[in-house]
């Protein structure tokens, strides 16, 4: 439907009001004027009849009707009135018809005015004259023998056009007055409504601006008292919307902070099952998923079972939350919780991704730890029990054979003692709140001492120990005993698993307040998949049965990592060093160089958060990191002394 402006409606309404108000009076006065003018014309005609009758009566006798016809013709020329004299219905004289043609006129005895005049009254009538071809007002009266005339009827006829002209002039005046009133009222309506409409337009623009988000906009110019409640309502609405929007923005900000601050990944699906939004944690879990808005969960995660569960829950009449476990490879495991909810758009869903990779890893490590400890303790215990039962049930007769049995029992007991001590060291290092005394230690001197101690062992395999550190002091922030333990384990492992007639090199570099020490060898190297795991407790690389031969529990490198971490440093391995033969490995230990304030507070206790008291660190088993499992430290007797176990007797075999 076509919409008209308020101004046009007001003007048209004013015009309609004027038409309704003026048209009835116009019609009434028009009819009244016509009637009054007609009555006035009839009265004038009657007066003229009486005047003409008086003139005839005072006139001398006419010798003939032709003379009468000449007289009425002259009177008509002077007065503008048609004069007719009728005798017995025959026209004897007519001012508008020549005398010669009077005989051609029809009988007038039946004319209404003639009939009334013969009855003795003044006869009047208004009708169209066929003779003259126009409307006339007729007035007639009876004449009795005057001016030598036969008794008859004197009739006068006034043209009605004169009356019509007068009425037409009056009607035109009224019409023009009416049109002027319409135009004046329209112009006045436009003029009067302009401020009102301008105010309404201002209100409309303000309301539109509020609807488009300018909630601070207010209506100041109110065009009229009647529109004041509307303006106040719009202003109040804008204020309330602004307050609600402010609250919503605050709530949205808090929800977004919580949403993006969650460690769990969150994915929100719309009613069509497509990704509507996600948090930062989810984008960190899945590479490239941030560009998958509008995609399906299948396209984002490539998990058909997840898409199947989503589809089933979206079409279910009363869906309930569910969860599923999934593995994305590369050691990444997730537990996905699917939570459906309904809003105005339909059934929707929230997917929460819980990263269980670390939990699964810890669970696996725990299982491996329990299994390894059980195995490592069971083997020497079985040996001890077997030899002890033999000694009790069937003691050997030879003293040498009995001594061999006892040495075997003592060797296995020492092995168990070392493993238990190593486990205690790891337990203390992982206990939070432990403190370790870090001081400035000359790492170059510690390396030279360790190299000298292990040179005899290397000489047995004709392995050359190359010390590339030099004689200059190389200070690091560390505990001396812990540093000795780290270097002894690394060098002992390098010597044990390097082929004969090769070399083991030691080097160091210092830069940016950090000192990096390196122990490299030409051994068989470490597979890529094991480079991180070799620092786990009880993890061993068992190649060609070396693990069984060396009898180590695989704790040496785990202890090295804990010691280095308690110093605030880092330890890692790079292998292979020779790309052609895929051999060689290099262990790097990064430690911090002491600062002036560290030197000033030398001897004070520093909180490492996960440190270990190095004074209590025994000679632990070194990790086997090449062809077999980790090995124990070479000095088993020192280890036993540190753990409170009596020294082995001289000549007791030790683990190589």
C-alpha positions as CSV (number, residue, x, y, z in Angstrom):
1,X,0.0,0.0,0.0
2,X,1.2,3.4,-0.9
3,X,2.3,5.5,2.1
4,X,1.7,9.2,2.2
5,X,3.6,11.8,4.2
6,X,2.2,13.2,7.3
7,X,2.3,16.7,5.8
8,X,0.3,15.6,2.8
9,X,-2.2,13.9,5.1
10,X,-2.6,17.0,7.2
11,X,-3.2,19.2,4.1
12,X,-5.6,16.8,2.5
13,X,-7.4,16.4,5.8
14,X,-7.7,20.2,6.0
15,X,-9.1,20.3,2.5
16,X,-11.6,17.6,3.2
17,X,-12.6,19.5,6.4
18,X,-13.1,22.7,4.4
19,X,-15.1,20.8,1.7
20,X,-17.3,19.2,4.4
21,X,-17.7,22.6,6.2
22,X,-18.3,24.8,3.1
23,X,-20.1,22.6,0.5
24,X,-23.4,22.3,2.3
25,X,-23.7,26.1,2.9
26,X,-22.7,26.7,-0.7
27,X,-25.4,24.4,-2.0
28,X,-28.0,25.8,0.4
29,X,-27.2,29.4,-0.5
30,X,-27.1,28.6,-4.2
31,X,-30.5,27.1,-4.1
32,X,-31.9,29.9,-1.9
33,X,-30.4,32.6,-4.2
34,X,-31.8,31.0,-7.3
35,X,-35.2,30.9,-5.7
36,X,-35.0,34.4,-4.4
37,X,-33.7,35.8,-7.7
38,X,-36.5,33.9,-9.6
39,X,-39.1,35.3,-7.2
40,X,-37.7,38.7,-7.6
41,X,-37.8,38.3,-11.4
42,X,-41.4,37.2,-11.2
43,X,-42.3,40.2,-9.0
44,X,-40.5,42.5,-11.4
45,X,-42.5,41.0,-14.3
46,X,-45.7,41.5,-12.4
47,X,-44.8,45.1,-11.8
48,X,-44.0,45.6,-15.4
49,X,-47.4,44.1,-16.4
50,X,-49.1,46.5,-14.1
51,X,-47.1,49.5,-15.4
52,X,-47.8,48.5,-19.0
53,X,-51.5,48.0,-18.2
54,X,-51.5,51.5,-16.7
55,X,-49.8,53.0,-19.8
56,X,-52.4,51.3,-22.1
57,X,-55.2,52.6,-20.0
58,X,-53.9,56.1,-20.2
59,X,-53.1,55.8,-23.9
60,X,-55.7,57.0,-26.4
61,X,-57.5,54.5,-28.4
62,X,-55.4,52.6,-31.0
63,X,-56.9,52.9,-34.5
64,X,-55.8,49.3,-35.3
65,X,-53.9,46.4,-33.9
66,X,-51.1,47.3,-36.2
67,X,-50.7,50.6,-34.3
68,X,-50.8,48.6,-31.1
69,X,-48.0,46.3,-32.4
70,X,-45.9,49.4,-33.2
71,X,-46.4,50.8,-29.8
72,X,-45.5,47.5,-27.9
73,X,-42.5,47.2,-30.2
74,X,-41.3,50.7,-29.2
75,X,-41.9,49.9,-25.5
76,X,-40.0,46.7,-25.8
77,X,-37.0,48.5,-27.3
78,X,-37.0,51.0,-24.5
79,X,-37.5,48.5,-21.6
80,X,-36.1,45.3,-23.0
81,X,-39.3,43.4,-22.2
82,X,-41.3,41.4,-24.6
83,X,-44.9,42.6,-24.7
84,X,-47.7,40.5,-26.1
85,X,-51.5,41.2,-26.4
86,X,-53.7,38.1,-26.8
87,X,-57.4,38.1,-27.6
88,X,-59.2,34.8,-27.4
89,X,-55.9,32.9,-27.7
90,X,-54.9,34.8,-30.8
91,X,-51.8,37.0,-30.7
92,X,-52.9,40.4,-31.8
93,X,-49.6,42.3,-31.1
94,X,-46.1,41.1,-30.1
95,X,-43.1,43.2,-29.7
96,X,-40.7,40.5,-30.9
97,X,-42.7,39.4,-34.0
98,X,-43.5,41.5,-37.0
99,X,-47.1,42.2,-37.4
100,X,-47.3,40.3,-40.7
101,X,-46.2,37.1,-39.1
102,X,-48.6,37.2,-36.1
103,X,-51.0,35.0,-38.0
104,X,-48.4,32.3,-38.1
105,X,-48.2,32.0,-34.3
106,X,-50.0,29.2,-32.6
107,X,-52.9,29.7,-30.3
108,X,-51.9,30.9,-26.8
109,X,-55.2,30.3,-25.1
110,X,-53.7,27.3,-23.3
111,X,-50.6,29.0,-21.9
112,X,-50.5,28.7,-18.1
113,X,-50.1,32.4,-17.5
114,X,-52.9,33.2,-19.9
115,X,-55.2,30.7,-18.2
116,X,-54.5,32.2,-14.8
117,X,-55.0,35.7,-16.1
118,X,-58.4,34.9,-17.7
119,X,-59.3,33.5,-14.3
120,X,-58.8,37.0,-12.8
121,X,-55.4,36.5,-11.1
122,X,-51.9,37.4,-12.0
123,X,-50.5,34.6,-14.1
124,X,-46.7,33.8,-14.1
125,X,-44.7,31.0,-15.6
126,X,-41.1,30.2,-16.6
127,X,-40.5,28.1,-19.7
128,X,-38.6,27.8,-22.9
129,X,-39.9,29.9,-25.8
130,X,-39.9,28.1,-29.1
131,X,-40.5,31.3,-30.9
132,X,-37.4,33.1,-29.4
133,X,-35.4,30.0,-28.6
134,X,-34.6,30.9,-25.0
135,X,-36.0,30.7,-21.4
136,X,-38.4,33.4,-20.4
137,X,-40.4,34.5,-17.4
138,X,-44.0,35.2,-18.3
139,X,-46.4,37.4,-16.4
140,X,-50.0,38.1,-17.7
141,X,-53.2,39.9,-16.5
142,X,-56.7,40.4,-17.9
143,X,-57.5,43.5,-19.9
144,X,-61.1,44.8,-20.3
145,X,-61.7,47.2,-23.2
146,X,-59.1,49.9,-22.8
147,X,-57.5,52.1,-25.5
148,X,-60.1,50.9,-28.0
149,X,-58.9,47.3,-27.7
150,X,-61.0,44.1,-27.5
151,X,-60.9,42.4,-24.1
152,X,-58.0,40.1,-23.8
153,X,-54.8,39.3,-22.0
154,X,-51.7,41.5,-21.6
155,X,-48.6,39.4,-21.2
156,X,-45.0,40.4,-20.6
157,X,-41.9,38.1,-21.0
158,X,-38.5,38.8,-19.4
159,X,-35.5,36.8,-20.6
160,X,-34.3,34.4,-17.9
161,X,-30.7,34.8,-19.1
162,X,-30.4,38.0,-17.2
163,X,-31.2,36.1,-14.0
164,X,-28.9,33.3,-15.0
165,X,-26.1,35.7,-15.6
166,X,-26.5,37.1,-12.2
167,X,-26.6,33.7,-10.6
168,X,-23.5,32.6,-12.6
169,X,-21.6,35.6,-11.4
170,X,-22.6,34.8,-7.8
171,X,-21.6,31.1,-8.2
172,X,-18.2,32.1,-9.7
173,X,-17.6,34.3,-6.8
174,X,-18.4,31.6,-4.4
175,X,-16.3,29.1,-6.3
176,X,-13.3,31.4,-6.3
177,X,-13.8,32.1,-2.7
178,X,-13.9,28.3,-2.0
179,X,-10.7,27.7,-4.1
180,X,-8.9,30.5,-2.4
181,X,-9.9,29.0,1.0
182,X,-8.5,25.7,-0.1
183,X,-5.2,27.2,-1.3
184,X,-4.9,29.4,1.8
185,X,-5.6,26.5,4.1
186,X,-3.1,24.3,2.3
187,X,-0.4,26.9,2.5
188,X,-1.2,27.6,6.1
189,X,-1.2,23.9,6.8
190,X,2.3,23.5,5.2
191,X,3.6,26.5,7.1
192,X,2.1,25.4,10.4
193,X,3.2,21.7,10.1
194,X,6.8,22.5,9.0
195,X,8.2,22.8,12.6
196,X,6.1,19.8,13.7
197,X,7.4,17.7,10.9
198,X,10.9,18.9,11.3
199,X,10.7,17.9,15.0
200,X,9.3,14.5,14.1
201,X,12.0,14.0,11.5
202,X,14.6,14.8,14.2
203,X,13.0,12.3,16.5
204,X,12.9,9.7,13.7
205,X,16.6,10.3,12.9
206,X,17.5,10.0,16.6
207,X,15.5,6.8,16.9
208,X,17.1,5.4,13.8
209,X,20.6,6.3,15.1
210,X,19.8,4.5,18.4
211,X,18.6,1.5,16.4
212,X,22.0,1.5,14.5
213,X,24.0,1.4,17.7
214,X,24.4,5.1,18.8
215,X,22.9,4.4,22.2
216,X,24.3,7.7,23.6
217,X,22.0,9.7,21.2
218,X,19.2,11.6,22.9
219,X,16.2,13.6,21.6
220,X,16.6,17.2,22.8
221,X,14.2,19.1,20.5
222,X,10.6,18.0,21.2
223,X,8.2,19.6,18.6
224,X,5.1,19.5,20.8
225,X,3.7,18.6,24.1
226,X,1.8,15.7,22.7
227,X,5.1,14.2,21.5
228,X,6.9,14.7,24.8
229,X,5.9,11.2,26.2
230,X,7.2,9.6,23.0
231,X,10.5,11.5,23.2
232,X,10.9,10.6,26.8
233,X,10.1,6.9,26.1
234,X,12.7,6.8,23.3
235,X,15.3,8.5,25.5
236,X,14.6,6.1,28.3
237,X,14.8,3.2,25.9
238,X,18.2,4.3,24.6
239,X,19.4,4.7,28.2
240,X,18.3,1.3,29.2
241,X,19.8,-0.3,26.0
242,X,23.1,1.5,26.7
243,X,23.1,0.2,30.3
244,X,22.2,-3.3,29.2
245,X,24.8,-3.2,26.4
246,X,27.4,-2.1,28.9
247,X,26.6,-5.0,31.1
248,X,26.6,-7.4,28.2
249,X,30.0,-6.1,27.1
250,X,31.3,-6.6,30.6
251,X,29.9,-10.1,30.8
252,X,31.1,-10.9,27.3
253,X,34.6,-9.7,28.2
254,X,34.6,-11.9,31.3
255,X,33.3,-14.9,29.4
256,X,35.8,-14.4,26.6
257,X,38.6,-14.1,29.2
258,X,37.4,-17.3,30.8
259,X,36.8,-18.9,27.4
260,X,40.3,-18.1,26.1
261,X,42.0,-18.6,29.4
262,X,40.9,-22.2,29.6
263,X,43.5,-24.9,29.1
264,X,40.9,-27.1,27.5
265,X,40.1,-26.5,23.9
266,X,36.5,-25.4,23.3
267,X,34.6,-25.6,20.0
268,X,31.0,-24.2,19.7
269,X,28.8,-25.6,16.9
270,X,25.8,-23.9,15.4
271,X,22.4,-25.6,14.7
272,X,23.8,-26.9,11.4
273,X,26.6,-28.6,13.1
274,X,29.3,-26.2,11.8
275,X,32.0,-24.5,13.8
276,X,30.8,-21.1,15.0
277,X,33.7,-20.2,17.4
278,X,36.6,-21.6,19.3
279,X,39.1,-20.5,21.9
280,X,42.8,-20.0,21.8
281,X,43.6,-23.3,23.5
282,X,41.9,-25.2,20.7
283,X,43.9,-23.4,18.0
284,X,47.1,-24.3,19.8
285,X,46.0,-28.0,19.9
286,X,45.2,-28.3,16.2
287,X,47.4,-26.6,13.6
288,X,45.4,-24.6,11.1
289,X,42.1,-25.1,12.8
290,X,41.7,-21.3,13.3
291,X,40.8,-21.1,9.6
292,X,38.1,-23.7,9.9
293,X,35.2,-21.5,11.0
294,X,32.1,-22.6,9.3
295,X,33.5,-26.1,8.6
296,X,32.4,-29.4,10.2
297,X,34.2,-31.1,13.0
298,X,35.2,-33.8,10.5
299,X,36.9,-31.2,8.3
300,X,38.7,-29.7,11.3
301,X,39.9,-32.8,13.1
302,X,39.6,-35.6,10.5
303,X,37.9,-37.8,13.1
304,X,34.8,-39.6,11.5
305,X,33.8,-41.0,14.9
306,X,33.5,-37.5,16.3
307,X,31.4,-36.3,13.4
308,X,29.2,-39.3,13.8
309,X,28.5,-38.5,17.4
310,X,27.8,-34.8,16.6
311,X,25.3,-35.8,13.9
312,X,23.5,-38.2,16.1
313,X,23.2,-35.7,19.0
314,X,22.0,-32.9,16.7
315,X,19.0,-34.9,15.5
316,X,18.2,-36.6,18.8
317,X,14.9,-35.4,20.4
318,X,16.4,-35.3,23.9
319,X,20.1,-35.4,23.6
320,X,22.4,-35.9,26.6
321,X,26.0,-35.1,27.0
322,X,28.6,-37.7,26.0
323,X,32.4,-38.1,25.8
324,X,34.9,-40.0,23.7
325,X,38.6,-40.8,23.7
326,X,40.6,-40.2,20.6
327,X,44.3,-40.4,19.6
328,X,45.7,-37.9,17.1
329,X,49.0,-39.6,16.8
330,X,52.5,-38.4,17.8
331,X,51.6,-39.2,21.4
332,X,48.7,-36.8,21.5
333,X,45.6,-38.2,23.2
334,X,42.3,-36.3,23.9
335,X,39.1,-36.8,25.8
336,X,36.3,-34.9,24.0
337,X,33.2,-34.0,25.9
338,X,30.0,-33.2,23.9
339,X,27.5,-31.0,25.6
340,X,24.3,-30.2,23.7
341,X,22.1,-27.1,24.4
342,X,19.2,-25.4,22.7
343,X,18.6,-21.8,21.9
344,X,16.4,-19.8,19.6
345,X,18.2,-21.0,16.5
346,X,17.8,-24.7,17.4
347,X,19.9,-27.5,18.8
348,X,23.5,-26.5,19.2
349,X,26.6,-28.1,20.9
350,X,29.8,-27.3,22.8
351,X,32.8,-29.6,22.4
352,X,35.4,-29.6,25.1
353,X,38.8,-31.1,24.2
354,X,40.8,-32.3,27.3
355,X,44.4,-32.9,26.4
356,X,45.2,-36.2,28.2
357,X,48.6,-36.7,26.5
358,X,50.6,-35.8,29.7
359,X,48.3,-37.9,31.9
360,X,48.7,-40.8,29.5
361,X,52.4,-40.3,29.4
362,X,52.7,-40.2,33.2
363,X,50.5,-43.2,33.5
364,X,52.7,-45.1,31.0
365,X,55.8,-43.9,32.9
366,X,54.3,-45.0,36.2
367,X,53.5,-48.5,34.8
368,X,57.0,-48.7,33.3
369,X,58.5,-47.5,36.6
370,X,56.7,-50.1,38.6
371,X,57.5,-52.8,36.1
372,X,61.2,-51.8,35.9
373,X,61.7,-51.5,39.6
374,X,60.0,-54.8,40.2
375,X,62.2,-56.4,37.6
376,X,65.4,-54.8,38.7
377,X,64.8,-55.7,42.3
378,X,63.6,-59.2,41.6
379,X,66.7,-60.3,39.6
380,X,69.3,-59.6,42.3
381,X,66.9,-60.8,45.1
382,X,66.5,-64.0,43.2
383,X,70.2,-64.4,43.0
384,X,70.8,-63.6,46.7
385,X,68.0,-66.0,47.7
386,X,69.3,-68.8,45.6
387,X,72.9,-68.5,46.9
388,X,71.7,-68.1,50.5
389,X,69.5,-71.2,50.2
390,X,72.5,-73.1,48.8
391,X,74.7,-72.0,51.6
392,X,72.1,-73.1,54.2
393,X,71.0,-76.3,52.6
394,X,74.3,-77.6,51.0
395,X,77.3,-75.5,52.2
396,X,80.2,-76.0,49.8
397,X,83.2,-77.8,51.3
398,X,85.7,-75.5,49.7
399,X,86.4,-72.1,51.3
400,X,87.1,-70.6,47.9
401,X,83.7,-71.7,46.6
402,X,82.0,-70.3,49.7
403,X,83.8,-67.0,49.3
404,X,82.6,-66.9,45.6
405,X,79.0,-67.4,46.7
406,X,79.3,-64.7,49.4
407,X,80.9,-62.3,46.9
408,X,78.0,-62.9,44.5
409,X,75.5,-62.2,47.3
410,X,77.4,-59.0,48.3
411,X,77.6,-57.9,44.6
412,X,73.8,-58.2,44.1
413,X,73.2,-56.5,47.5
414,X,75.4,-53.6,46.4
415,X,73.6,-53.3,43.1
416,X,70.2,-53.1,45.0
417,X,71.7,-50.6,47.4
418,X,72.8,-48.4,44.5
419,X,69.5,-48.6,42.8
420,X,67.6,-47.7,46.0
421,X,69.9,-44.8,46.7
422,X,69.4,-43.5,43.1
423,X,65.7,-43.7,43.6
424,X,66.0,-41.8,46.8
425,X,68.0,-39.1,45.0
426,X,65.4,-38.7,42.4
427,X,62.6,-38.6,45.0
428,X,64.4,-35.9,46.9
429,X,65.1,-33.9,43.7
430,X,61.4,-34.0,42.7
431,X,60.2,-32.8,46.1
432,X,59.3,-29.2,45.9
433,X,61.0,-26.8,48.3
434,X,64.4,-28.5,48.3
435,X,67.3,-26.2,48.4
436,X,70.8,-26.6,46.9
437,X,73.9,-24.4,47.7
438,X,75.0,-22.9,44.4
439,X,78.5,-21.3,44.3
440,X,81.0,-20.4,41.7
441,X,82.7,-23.6,40.6
442,X,85.5,-24.0,38.0
443,X,84.0,-26.3,35.5
444,X,87.3,-26.6,33.6
445,X,89.1,-28.0,36.7
446,X,86.2,-30.4,37.5
447,X,86.4,-31.7,33.9
448,X,90.2,-32.1,34.1
449,X,89.9,-34.1,37.4
450,X,87.2,-36.3,36.0
451,X,89.2,-37.0,32.8
452,X,92.2,-38.0,34.9
453,X,90.1,-40.3,37.0
454,X,88.7,-42.1,34.0
455,X,91.9,-42.3,31.8
456,X,92.8,-45.8,33.1
457,X,89.3,-47.1,32.2
458,X,89.6,-45.5,28.7
459,X,93.2,-46.9,28.3
460,X,91.8,-50.5,28.6
461,X,89.9,-49.9,25.4
462,X,92.6,-47.7,23.8
463,X,90.2,-44.8,23.8
464,X,91.8,-41.3,23.7
465,X,90.3,-38.7,26.0
466,X,90.6,-35.3,24.4
467,X,90.3,-32.3,26.8
468,X,89.5,-29.3,24.7
469,X,88.6,-27.1,27.7
470,X,92.0,-25.6,28.3
471,X,93.7,-24.4,31.5
472,X,91.8,-21.1,31.9
473,X,89.2,-21.0,34.7
474,X,85.6,-21.6,33.5
475,X,83.3,-20.5,36.3
476,X,79.7,-21.8,36.5
477,X,77.0,-21.4,39.2
478,X,76.8,-25.0,40.6
479,X,77.3,-27.5,43.4
480,X,80.7,-29.1,43.0
481,X,79.7,-32.6,44.0
482,X,76.7,-32.5,41.7
483,X,78.8,-31.3,38.8
484,X,81.4,-34.1,39.4
485,X,78.5,-36.6,39.4
486,X,77.2,-35.3,36.1
487,X,80.6,-35.3,34.3
488,X,81.5,-38.7,35.7
489,X,78.3,-40.3,34.4
490,X,78.6,-38.7,31.0
491,X,82.3,-39.6,30.5
492,X,81.8,-43.1,31.9
493,X,78.9,-43.8,29.5
494,X,80.9,-42.4,26.6
495,X,83.8,-44.7,27.3
496,X,81.7,-47.8,27.9
497,X,79.7,-47.5,24.7
498,X,82.5,-46.2,22.4
499,X,84.2,-48.8,20.2
500,X,87.9,-49.5,20.9
501,X,90.6,-47.2,19.5
502,X,88.2,-44.2,19.1
503,X,88.2,-40.9,20.9
504,X,86.0,-39.1,23.5
505,X,86.2,-35.3,23.4
506,X,85.3,-32.7,26.0
507,X,84.8,-29.1,25.0
508,X,83.3,-25.9,26.4
509,X,82.0,-22.5,25.2
510,X,80.9,-19.4,27.1
511,X,78.6,-16.7,25.8
512,X,75.8,-14.4,27.1
513,X,76.3,-15.4,30.7
514,X,76.0,-19.1,29.9
515,X,78.6,-21.9,29.8
516,X,77.9,-24.9,27.6
517,X,80.0,-28.1,28.2
518,X,80.0,-30.9,25.7
519,X,81.0,-34.6,25.9
520,X,81.1,-36.3,22.5
521,X,82.0,-39.8,21.3
522,X,82.1,-42.0,18.2
523,X,79.7,-44.7,19.5
524,X,76.7,-46.2,17.6
525,X,74.6,-43.1,18.3
526,X,71.0,-42.7,19.6
527,X,67.8,-43.2,17.5
528,X,65.8,-40.0,17.0
529,X,62.7,-41.5,18.8
530,X,64.8,-42.1,21.9
531,X,66.6,-38.7,22.2
532,X,64.1,-37.4,24.7
533,X,63.3,-40.7,26.5
534,X,66.9,-41.6,27.4
535,X,66.6,-39.0,30.3
536,X,63.6,-40.9,31.7
537,X,64.2,-43.2,34.6
538,X,64.6,-46.9,33.8
539,X,64.6,-46.2,30.1
540,X,67.4,-48.3,28.4
541,X,68.5,-48.9,24.9
542,X,69.1,-52.6,24.8
543,X,71.2,-53.5,21.8
544,X,72.8,-56.9,21.3
545,X,72.0,-57.8,25.0
546,X,74.2,-55.0,26.4
547,X,71.6,-54.1,29.0
548,X,71.7,-57.6,30.6
549,X,75.5,-57.6,30.3
550,X,76.0,-54.3,32.2
551,X,73.3,-54.9,34.7
552,X,72.3,-51.2,35.0
553,X,68.8,-50.0,36.0
554,X,68.9,-46.9,33.6
555,X,68.9,-44.1,36.3
556,X,72.2,-42.3,35.5
557,X,71.0,-39.9,32.9
558,X,67.8,-39.3,34.8
559,X,69.9,-38.2,37.8
560,X,72.1,-36.1,35.5
561,X,69.0,-34.2,34.2
562,X,67.7,-33.6,37.8
563,X,71.0,-32.3,38.9
564,X,71.4,-29.9,35.9
565,X,67.8,-28.8,36.3
566,X,68.3,-28.1,40.0
567,X,71.2,-25.8,38.9
568,X,68.8,-23.9,36.6
569,X,70.5,-25.3,33.5
570,X,69.6,-27.6,30.7
571,X,70.9,-30.9,29.3
572,X,70.3,-32.4,25.8
573,X,71.8,-34.8,23.2
574,X,72.6,-34.4,19.5
575,X,73.0,-37.6,17.4
576,X,74.2,-38.8,15.0
577,X,77.3,-36.7,14.5
578,X,78.4,-38.4,11.3
579,X,75.6,-38.3,8.8
580,X,77.2,-40.9,6.6
581,X,77.7,-43.6,9.2
582,X,74.9,-42.5,11.5
583,X,77.2,-42.8,14.5
584,X,78.4,-40.5,17.3
585,X,76.6,-38.6,20.0
586,X,77.2,-35.4,21.9
587,X,75.8,-34.5,25.3
588,X,75.5,-30.8,26.1
589,X,75.2,-29.3,29.6
590,X,74.3,-25.7,29.8
591,X,74.9,-23.9,33.1
592,X,74.7,-20.2,34.2
593,X,77.9,-18.2,34.8
594,X,78.0,-16.5,38.2
595,X,77.1,-12.9,38.4
596,X,78.7,-10.3,40.7
597,X,75.8,-10.5,43.1
598,X,76.1,-14.3,43.1
599,X,79.8,-13.9,44.1
600,X,78.8,-11.5,46.8
601,X,76.3,-13.9,48.3
602,X,78.6,-16.9,47.8
603,X,77.5,-19.8,50.0
604,X,74.0,-18.7,50.5
605,X,71.2,-21.2,49.7
606,X,69.2,-20.7,46.5
607,X,65.7,-22.0,46.0
608,X,65.6,-23.9,42.8
609,X,62.0,-25.2,43.2
610,X,63.1,-28.7,42.3
611,X,66.7,-29.0,43.5
612,X,68.5,-31.8,45.2
613,X,71.1,-31.8,48.0
614,X,74.2,-32.8,46.2
615,X,76.1,-33.5,49.3
616,X,74.0,-36.6,49.7
617,X,74.2,-37.7,46.0
618,X,75.9,-41.1,45.8
619,X,77.7,-42.6,42.9
620,X,74.7,-43.5,40.9
621,X,74.3,-45.9,38.0
622,X,75.1,-44.1,34.7
623,X,72.5,-44.2,32.0
624,X,73.3,-46.5,29.1
625,X,72.7,-44.3,26.1
626,X,74.3,-46.1,23.1
627,X,74.1,-49.8,22.5
628,X,72.6,-50.9,25.8
629,X,70.9,-49.8,29.0
630,X,72.5,-47.3,31.5
631,X,75.5,-48.4,33.5
632,X,76.3,-47.9,37.2
633,X,79.2,-45.6,38.2
634,X,82.5,-47.4,38.2
635,X,83.2,-46.9,41.9
636,X,80.7,-49.3,43.5
637,X,82.6,-49.3,46.8
638,X,82.2,-45.5,47.1
639,X,78.5,-45.9,46.4
640,X,78.1,-48.4,49.1
641,X,79.9,-46.1,51.6
642,X,77.6,-43.2,50.7
643,X,74.5,-45.3,51.3
644,X,75.7,-46.8,54.6
645,X,76.5,-50.2,53.2
646,X,79.8,-51.7,54.3
647,X,82.6,-51.7,51.8
648,X,83.1,-54.8,49.7
649,X,86.0,-56.9,50.7
650,X,89.1,-56.5,48.6
651,X,89.0,-58.6,45.6
652,X,85.2,-58.6,45.3
653,X,84.2,-58.3,41.6
654,X,82.7,-54.9,40.6
655,X,80.4,-53.9,37.8
656,X,82.3,-52.7,34.8
